[in-house]
Amino acid sequence: MEYKTLEADYVEYGNNKFLEISKKKVEPDGNIFLSILKGYYTLEGEKRYQRGLGIPYDKEIVEQMIEKMRAIVSDSTASTEDAETEVKEE
């Protein structure tokens, strides 16, 4: 199976790390999906990918994900350490 990248944008973070957010098409069947890939740059500046997540190409699903991420990020009642402790306890 081959994938054709239709659109891509990047979020740089940390030391030589990035997230790639892209819209891809599966060849030859033509299905389109969204992809979030995590990667890093080598010393030579080449991109290396570590992990990825495929998301259905559906506006409602994307809007729900954005809403939930915003809610998690904007929750100022718990510090990062508190949030990590709560996740580990579950």
C-alpha positions, 0 to 999 in steps of 0.5 A: 500500500502506498500513500500520497501526501496531499497536504502537510504542515509541521509543528516544531518542538523540543530539541530537533523534534517535530509533529507532521500533520498531513492529509494523505491518500491511499493509493490505489483505492483513493481513500483519504485520511488525516495523519499525525506523525511524530519525528525528529531530525538527524544530525544531518538534518534528515527527518526520521519518523517514530510513530503515527496516528491515522484519523478518519477524514471527517470534520466532526471527528476532527472538531471533537478532537480539537475541542477535547485537546483544548479542554485538557490544555486549558484545565488550569486547576491541575498542574502537569505533575498532578495530571501525571499522577492521576493518569498513573493511578487509573 
